[in-house]
Amino acid sequence: EGKAQVRCDLRIIAPDGKLAHEQKDVTCYAGAIKGNPYAMRLAAPTVTFSGDDDDQPGNWSIEVMLRDAIRKVELSLKTSFELHKP
């Protein structure tokens, strides 16, 4: 029908393995699909990280689960970054 309903879950995991932040069932994209239906789209939420003085240095992980609520398809995305202390 030319519409999309993509939901996402976000998890940020500290170097010690503890869950630092979690959001569930956030709207990432909803509404009509304009243009080529196979083109890549940007999600509405933006993930940013700013290290605080008390944040652990080391390897932080970010996990995002994208769910197409119409087609019932999921896509798991993972990345990581290294936090260094000055």
mmCIF file of the C-alpha atoms, coordinates in Angstrom:
data_MODEL
# 
_entry.id   MODEL 
# 
loop_
_atom_site.group_PDB 
_atom_site.id 
_atom_site.type_symbol 
_atom_site.label_atom_id 
_atom_site.label_alt_id 
_atom_site.label_comp_id 
_atom_site.label_asym_id 
_atom_site.label_entity_id 
_atom_site.label_seq_id 
_atom_site.pdbx_PDB_ins_code 
_atom_site.Cartn_x 
_atom_site.Cartn_y 
_atom_site.Cartn_z 
_atom_site.occupancy 
_atom_site.B_iso_or_equiv 
_atom_site.pdbx_formal_charge 
_atom_site.auth_seq_id 
_atom_site.auth_comp_id 
_atom_site.auth_asym_id 
_atom_site.auth_atom_id 
_atom_site.pdbx_PDB_model_num 
ATOM 1  C CA . GLU A 1 1  ? 0.000  0.000  0.000  1.00 0.00 ? 1  GLU A CA 1 
ATOM 2  C CA . GLY A 1 2  ? 3.053  2.273  -0.130 1.00 0.00 ? 2  GLY A CA 1 
ATOM 3  C CA . LYS A 1 3  ? 3.258  2.771  3.645  1.00 0.00 ? 3  LYS A CA 1 
ATOM 4  C CA . ALA A 1 4  ? 5.851  1.851  6.258  1.00 0.00 ? 4  ALA A CA 1 
ATOM 5  C CA . GLN A 1 5  ? 5.716  1.327  10.019 1.00 0.00 ? 5  GLN A CA 1 
ATOM 6  C CA . VAL A 1 6  ? 9.221  0.708  11.391 1.00 0.00 ? 6  VAL A CA 1 
ATOM 7  C CA . ARG A 1 7  ? 9.754  0.438  15.163 1.00 0.00 ? 7  ARG A CA 1 
ATOM 8  C CA . CYS A 1 8  ? 13.122 0.136  16.900 1.00 0.00 ? 8  CYS A CA 1 
ATOM 9  C CA . ASP A 1 9  ? 14.719 -0.846 20.182 1.00 0.00 ? 9  ASP A CA 1 
ATOM 10 C CA . LEU A 1 10 ? 18.023 0.698  21.302 1.00 0.00 ? 10 LEU A CA 1 
ATOM 11 C CA . ARG A 1 11 ? 20.546 -0.600 23.833 1.00 0.00 ? 11 ARG A CA 1 
ATOM 12 C CA . ILE A 1 12 ? 23.845 0.985  24.893 1.00 0.00 ? 12 ILE A CA 1 
ATOM 13 C CA . ILE A 1 13 ? 26.119 -1.394 26.784 1.00 0.00 ? 13 ILE A CA 1 
ATOM 14 C CA . ALA A 1 14 ? 29.059 -0.200 28.922 1.00 0.00 ? 14 ALA A CA 1 
ATOM 15 C CA . PRO A 1 15 ? 32.488 -1.872 28.817 1.00 0.00 ? 15 PRO A CA 1 
ATOM 16 C CA . ASP A 1 16 ? 31.668 -3.867 31.972 1.00 0.00 ? 16 ASP A CA 1 
ATOM 17 C CA . GLY A 1 17 ? 28.643 -5.434 30.203 1.00 0.00 ? 17 GLY A CA 1 
ATOM 18 C CA . LYS A 1 18 ? 26.035 -3.446 32.145 1.00 0.00 ? 18 LYS A CA 1 
ATOM 19 C CA . LEU A 1 19 ? 23.117 -1.864 30.313 1.00 0.00 ? 19 LEU A CA 1 
ATOM 20 C CA . ALA A 1 20 ? 23.753 1.907  30.301 1.00 0.00 ? 20 ALA A CA 1 
ATOM 21 C CA . HIS A 1 21 ? 20.658 2.943  28.334 1.00 0.00 ? 21 HIS A CA 1 
ATOM 22 C CA . GLU A 1 22 ? 17.636 1.268  26.773 1.00 0.00 ? 22 GLU A CA 1 
ATOM 23 C CA . GLN A 1 23 ? 14.646 2.453  24.753 1.00 0.00 ? 23 GLN A CA 1 
ATOM 24 C CA . LYS A 1 24 ? 11.997 0.109  23.396 1.00 0.00 ? 24 LYS A CA 1 
ATOM 25 C CA . ASP A 1 25 ? 9.421  0.362  20.640 1.00 0.00 ? 25 ASP A CA 1 
ATOM 26 C CA . VAL A 1 26 ? 10.405 3.811  19.346 1.00 0.00 ? 26 VAL A CA 1 
ATOM 27 C CA . THR A 1 27 ? 8.927  4.982  16.034 1.00 0.00 ? 27 THR A CA 1 
ATOM 28 C CA . CYS A 1 28 ? 11.789 5.015  13.539 1.00 0.00 ? 28 CYS A CA 1 
ATOM 29 C CA . TYR A 1 29 ? 9.735  5.574  10.394 1.00 0.00 ? 29 TYR A CA 1 
ATOM 30 C CA . ALA A 1 30 ? 5.999  5.795  9.817  1.00 0.00 ? 30 ALA A CA 1 
ATOM 31 C CA . GLY A 1 31 ? 3.906  6.908  6.891  1.00 0.00 ? 31 GLY A CA 1 
ATOM 32 C CA . ALA A 1 32 ? 3.891  6.938  3.126  1.00 0.00 ? 32 ALA A CA 1 
ATOM 33 C CA . ILE A 1 33 ? 6.947  5.808  1.186  1.00 0.00 ? 33 ILE A CA 1 
ATOM 34 C CA . LYS A 1 34 ? 7.716  8.398  -1.468 1.00 0.00 ? 34 LYS A CA 1 
ATOM 35 C CA . GLY A 1 35 ? 10.040 7.693  -4.359 1.00 0.00 ? 35 GLY A CA 1 
ATOM 36 C CA . ASN A 1 36 ? 11.769 4.384  -5.003 1.00 0.00 ? 36 ASN A CA 1 
ATOM 37 C CA . PRO A 1 37 ? 10.534 1.860  -2.404 1.00 0.00 ? 37 PRO A CA 1 
ATOM 38 C CA . TYR A 1 38 ? 13.975 0.167  -2.451 1.00 0.00 ? 38 TYR A CA 1 
ATOM 39 C CA . ALA A 1 39 ? 15.899 3.362  -1.635 1.00 0.00 ? 39 ALA A CA 1 
ATOM 40 C CA . MET A 1 40 ? 17.550 3.738  1.760  1.00 0.00 ? 40 MET A CA 1 
ATOM 41 C CA . ARG A 1 41 ? 15.763 5.955  4.292  1.00 0.00 ? 41 ARG A CA 1 
ATOM 42 C CA . LEU A 1 42 ? 17.024 7.656  7.451  1.00 0.00 ? 42 LEU A CA 1 
ATOM 43 C CA . ALA A 1 43 ? 15.339 6.801  10.750 1.00 0.00 ? 43 ALA A CA 1 
ATOM 44 C CA . ALA A 1 44 ? 13.747 9.557  12.823 1.00 0.00 ? 44 ALA A CA 1 
ATOM 45 C CA . PRO A 1 45 ? 15.747 8.931  16.050 1.00 0.00 ? 45 PRO A CA 1 
ATOM 46 C CA . THR A 1 46 ? 19.424 9.865  16.121 1.00 0.00 ? 46 THR A CA 1 
ATOM 47 C CA . VAL A 1 47 ? 21.899 8.114  18.416 1.00 0.00 ? 47 VAL A CA 1 
ATOM 48 C CA . THR A 1 48 ? 24.513 10.368 20.005 1.00 0.00 ? 48 THR A CA 1 
ATOM 49 C CA . PHE A 1 49 ? 26.944 9.697  22.842 1.00 0.00 ? 49 PHE A CA 1 
ATOM 50 C CA . SER A 1 50 ? 28.807 12.165 24.996 1.00 0.00 ? 50 SER A CA 1 
ATOM 51 C CA . GLY A 1 51 ? 31.173 10.664 27.540 1.00 0.00 ? 51 GLY A CA 1 
ATOM 52 C CA . ASP A 1 52 ? 30.895 12.044 31.064 1.00 0.00 ? 52 ASP A CA 1 
ATOM 53 C CA . ASP A 1 53 ? 33.754 12.164 33.581 1.00 0.00 ? 53 ASP A CA 1 
ATOM 54 C CA . ASP A 1 54 ? 32.347 9.139  35.430 1.00 0.00 ? 54 ASP A CA 1 
ATOM 55 C CA . ASP A 1 55 ? 31.811 6.991  32.286 1.00 0.00 ? 55 ASP A CA 1 
ATOM 56 C CA . GLN A 1 56 ? 34.069 3.957  31.998 1.00 0.00 ? 56 GLN A CA 1 
ATOM 57 C CA . PRO A 1 57 ? 36.798 4.049  29.388 1.00 0.00 ? 57 PRO A CA 1 
ATOM 58 C CA . GLY A 1 58 ? 36.774 1.085  27.050 1.00 0.00 ? 58 GLY A CA 1 
ATOM 59 C CA . ASN A 1 59 ? 34.652 -0.564 24.373 1.00 0.00 ? 59 ASN A CA 1 
ATOM 60 C CA . TRP A 1 60 ? 30.994 0.560  24.382 1.00 0.00 ? 60 TRP A CA 1 
ATOM 61 C CA . SER A 1 61 ? 28.419 -1.324 22.287 1.00 0.00 ? 61 SER A CA 1 
ATOM 62 C CA . ILE A 1 62 ? 25.276 -0.062 20.590 1.00 0.00 ? 62 ILE A CA 1 
ATOM 63 C CA . GLU A 1 63 ? 22.562 -2.504 19.531 1.00 0.00 ? 63 GLU A CA 1 
ATOM 64 C CA . VAL A 1 64 ? 19.530 -1.506 17.462 1.00 0.00 ? 64 VAL A CA 1 
ATOM 65 C CA . MET A 1 65 ? 16.673 -3.831 16.521 1.00 0.00 ? 65 MET A CA 1 
ATOM 66 C CA . LEU A 1 66 ? 14.581 -2.551 13.607 1.00 0.00 ? 66 LEU A CA 1 
ATOM 67 C CA . ARG A 1 67 ? 11.117 -4.100 13.231 1.00 0.00 ? 67 ARG A CA 1 
ATOM 68 C CA . ASP A 1 68 ? 8.891  -3.710 10.196 1.00 0.00 ? 68 ASP A CA 1 
ATOM 69 C CA . ALA A 1 69 ? 5.498  -3.820 11.912 1.00 0.00 ? 69 ALA A CA 1 
ATOM 70 C CA . ILE A 1 70 ? 3.653  -4.372 8.628  1.00 0.00 ? 70 ILE A CA 1 
ATOM 71 C CA . ARG A 1 71 ? 5.757  -7.190 7.135  1.00 0.00 ? 71 ARG A CA 1 
ATOM 72 C CA . LYS A 1 72 ? 6.811  -8.646 10.536 1.00 0.00 ? 72 LYS A CA 1 
ATOM 73 C CA . VAL A 1 73 ? 10.522 -8.587 9.617  1.00 0.00 ? 73 VAL A CA 1 
ATOM 74 C CA . GLU A 1 74 ? 13.378 -7.727 12.026 1.00 0.00 ? 74 GLU A CA 1 
ATOM 75 C CA . LEU A 1 75 ? 16.909 -6.505 11.398 1.00 0.00 ? 75 LEU A CA 1 
ATOM 76 C CA . SER A 1 76 ? 19.519 -6.487 14.152 1.00 0.00 ? 76 SER A CA 1 
ATOM 77 C CA . LEU A 1 77 ? 22.280 -3.860 13.910 1.00 0.00 ? 77 LEU A CA 1 
ATOM 78 C CA . LYS A 1 78 ? 25.361 -3.658 16.136 1.00 0.00 ? 78 LYS A CA 1 
ATOM 79 C CA . THR A 1 79 ? 28.342 -1.352 16.365 1.00 0.00 ? 79 THR A CA 1 
ATOM 80 C CA . SER A 1 80 ? 30.872 -0.302 18.985 1.00 0.00 ? 80 SER A CA 1 
ATOM 81 C CA . PHE A 1 81 ? 33.264 2.506  19.809 1.00 0.00 ? 81 PHE A CA 1 
ATOM 82 C CA . GLU A 1 82 ? 36.218 3.012  22.135 1.00 0.00 ? 82 GLU A CA 1 
ATOM 83 C CA . LEU A 1 83 ? 35.911 5.688  24.837 1.00 0.00 ? 83 LEU A CA 1 
ATOM 84 C CA . HIS A 1 84 ? 39.281 7.140  25.913 1.00 0.00 ? 84 HIS A CA 1 
ATOM 85 C CA . LYS A 1 85 ? 39.947 9.331  28.922 1.00 0.00 ? 85 LYS A CA 1 
ATOM 86 C CA . PRO A 1 86 ? 42.190 12.386 28.374 1.00 0.00 ? 86 PRO A CA 1 
# 
